[in-house]
């Protein structure tokens, strides 16, 4: 499955759910608060900026935000909220695209690094973050923890969400560390709408090794943006990597 199939104009419009889901204040406000603090008054670069879910409120907080985004329908949606002068965006992939200037913060939210489907691309993403950062700059990644403990022998799928109008399940290819997320949405009819997205899952320890290869050190890891403790039961994490000050 190709990523461009997942992020057409229709998907970009459905991605925005003001006030609920990823856009709920209890989800978005801690994210923006933490990133603003980590930016430390400097410039921020968002890899895979999407429709500006995080970038727009972060810019409203006074942080200078630039973005990189591969899919133009997502940028078109962002442009309904902020123009190029407010939030500049370079069209390209987050593993190789370079934008002008230096930044104190580069960030990737909501599992987006897993959209890169090979380990080599994911390592390149870390190196691309490093080349944009000033000495002492930070790279922040929000990522889910693979739920392989829920996968019995011989079974390939795990249900991760079940609501009256929605079922979400992941199908795993453990040989390649690939997973496809399937989202089934129901209405009052007997029909269901299916959307899918491919990912390459990354264990926290593997992520740390990728960071080391790019010259980063792990500064902190929490279970969420509020700073909750990361444990063996955590389903996701927010990891902050930092370049040495003499980089």
C-alpha positions in Angstrom: 0.0 0.0 0.0 1.4 3.4 -1.0 1.2 6.3 1.5 -0.1 8.8 -1.1 -3.3 6.7 -1.4 -3.9 7.3 2.3 -3.6 11.1 2.2 -5.7 12.4 -0.7 -7.9 15.5 -0.5 -10.8 13.6 1.1 -8.5 12.1 3.8 -7.1 15.6 4.5 -10.5 17.0 5.1 -11.5 14.0 7.4 -8.3 14.3 9.3 -9.5 17.6 11.0 -11.9 17.0 13.8 -12.0 20.3 15.7 -12.5 19.8 19.4 -12.6 16.0 19.5 -10.2 13.1 19.0 -6.6 14.3 18.3 -7.9 17.9 18.3 -9.5 17.6 21.8 -8.2 20.3 24.2 -7.0 17.6 26.7 -4.9 16.1 23.9 -3.7 19.2 22.1 -3.0 21.6 24.9 -0.4 19.5 26.8 1.3 18.8 23.5 1.6 22.5 22.6 2.6 23.5 26.1 5.5 21.0 26.2 6.8 21.8 22.7 6.7 25.5 23.4 8.8 24.9 26.5 11.2 22.7 24.7 11.6 25.2 21.9 13.1 27.6 24.5 12.3 30.7 22.6 13.9 29.4 19.4 12.6 28.2 16.0 10.7 24.9 15.6 10.5 22.6 12.6 7.7 20.1 12.3 8.4 17.0 10.2 5.1 15.9 8.5 3.3 19.0 9.5 0.0 17.8 8.0 -3.0 20.1 8.4 -1.3 22.1 11.2 -3.0 20.4 14.1 0.0 21.2 16.3 1.8 23.8 14.3 -1.1 26.4 14.2 -1.6 26.6 18.0 2.1 26.4 18.6 2.6 29.4 16.3 -0.2 31.2 18.1 1.9 30.7 21.3 4.6 32.8 19.7 6.9 30.0 18.5 8.3 30.4 14.9 7.2 27.2 13.2 8.3 25.8 9.8 7.1 22.6 8.4 8.0 19.8 6.0 5.1 17.9 4.4 5.0 15.4 1.5 1.3 15.5 0.7 0.0 18.6 -0.9 -3.7 18.0 0.1 -2.6 18.2 3.7 -0.8 21.5 3.0 -3.8 22.8 1.2 -5.9 22.1 4.3 -3.3 23.9 6.4 -3.5 26.9 4.2 -7.1 27.4 5.2 -5.7 28.2 8.7 -2.4 29.9 8.2 -0.6 31.4 5.2 2.9 30.8 4.0 4.2 33.9 5.8 2.8 32.6 9.1 3.9 29.0 8.8 6.3 28.3 5.8 6.1 24.7 4.5 8.5 22.8 2.2 7.1 20.1 0.1 9.1 16.9 0.5 9.7 13.9 2.7 11.0 14.2 6.2 14.0 11.9 5.8 15.7 14.0 3.1 14.2 17.5 2.7 16.2 20.4 4.0 14.8 23.8 4.8 16.9 27.0 5.4 18.0 28.1 8.8 18.7 26.5 12.1 16.3 25.4 14.8 16.3 24.7 18.5 13.5 22.1 18.1 12.5 19.5 15.5 9.4 17.4 16.3 7.4 14.5 15.0 4.0 13.8 16.6 1.3 11.1 16.6 3.4 8.2 15.4 4.4 9.9 12.1 7.9 8.5 12.0 6.4 5.0 11.5 5.0 6.3 8.1 8.6 5.7 6.9 8.5 2.1 5.9 12.2 1.0 6.2 14.7 1.2 9.0 17.1 3.1 6.7 14.5 5.8 6.1 13.9 6.1 9.8 17.6 6.5 10.5 17.8 9.1 7.7 15.0 11.0 9.5 17.1 11.3 12.6 20.0 12.5 10.6 17.9 15.0 8.9 16.7 16.3 12.2 20.3 16.6 13.4 21.4 18.6 10.4 18.6 21.2 11.1 19.4 21.7 14.8 21.7 24.0 16.6 24.1 22.5 19.2 22.1 21.5 22.2 18.9 21.3 20.0 16.2 18.7 20.6 14.4 16.2 18.5 11.0 15.1 20.0 9.1 12.0 18.8 5.7 10.8 19.9 5.3 7.1 19.1 3.2 4.1 20.0 4.6 1.0 21.6 4.0 -2.1 19.4 1.4 -4.3 21.1 2.9 -7.7 20.1 2.1 -9.1 23.6 -1.5 -9.1 22.5 -0.7 -11.2 19.4 -1.2 -14.9 20.2 0.8 -17.4 18.1 -0.7 -17.8 14.7 -2.8 -14.7 14.9 -1.9 -11.6 12.8 -4.5 -9.0 14.0 -5.0 -7.0 17.2 -8.1 -4.9 17.9 -6.9 -1.5 19.3 -10.3 0.3 19.4 -13.9 -0.7 19.7 -16.8 1.8 19.9 -20.4 1.7 18.7 -19.5 3.5 15.4 -15.9 2.4 15.1 -13.6 -0.6 15.1 -9.8 -0.3 14.7 -7.4 -3.2 14.2 -3.8 -3.6 13.3 -2.5 -6.5 11.1 1.2 -7.4 11.8 4.0 -8.6 9.6 6.5 -9.4 12.3 9.2 -10.5 9.9 9.5 -6.9 8.4 8.2 -5.0 11.4 5.3 -3.8 9.3 1.8 -3.1 10.5 -1.3 -1.9 8.6 -3.9 0.0 10.6 -7.5 -0.6 9.5 -10.2 1.8 10.6 -13.8 0.7 10.1 -16.4 3.5 10.6 -20.2 2.8 10.7 -23.3 4.9 10.3 -27.0 4.1 10.6 -26.9 2.1 7.4 -25.5 -1.4 7.0 -22.4 -0.1 5.2 -19.0 0.5 6.7 -16.2 2.9 5.5 -12.7 1.4 5.6 -9.5 3.4 5.6 -6.0 1.9 6.0 -2.5 3.1 6.6 0.8 1.2 6.5 3.6 1.7 9.1 6.9 0.3 10.3 6.8 -0.1 14.0 9.9 0.7 16.1 10.7 -0.5 19.6 11.9 2.2 22.1 15.4 0.6 22.3 15.7 0.6 18.5 14.6 4.2 18.4 17.4 5.0 20.9 19.9 3.3 18.7 18.8 5.3 15.7 19.2 8.5 17.7 22.8 7.5 18.7 23.7 6.9 15.0 22.6 10.5 14.3 24.6 11.9 17.3 21.7 12.3 19.7 21.4 11.4 23.4 18.2 10.5 25.1 17.2 13.3 27.4 13.8 12.0 28.7 11.0 9.6 28.0 7.5 9.9 29.3 4.2 8.0 28.7 2.5 11.2 27.4 2.9 14.9 27.0 1.9 15.7 30.6 5.1 13.9 31.8 3.5 10.7 33.1 6.0 7.9 34.0 6.9 5.6 31.1 6.4 1.9 32.2 6.3 -1.5 30.7 2.5 -1.1 30.4 2.6 2.3 28.5 1.0 2.2 25.1 2.9 5.2 23.8 5.8 7.5 24.6 7.1 11.0 24.1 10.9 10.8 23.7 13.2 13.8 23.8 16.6 13.5 22.2 19.3 16.2 22.4 22.4 17.0 20.5 25.5 17.6 22.5 26.1 21.3 23.1 29.5 21.1 21.3 27.9 19.4 18.2 
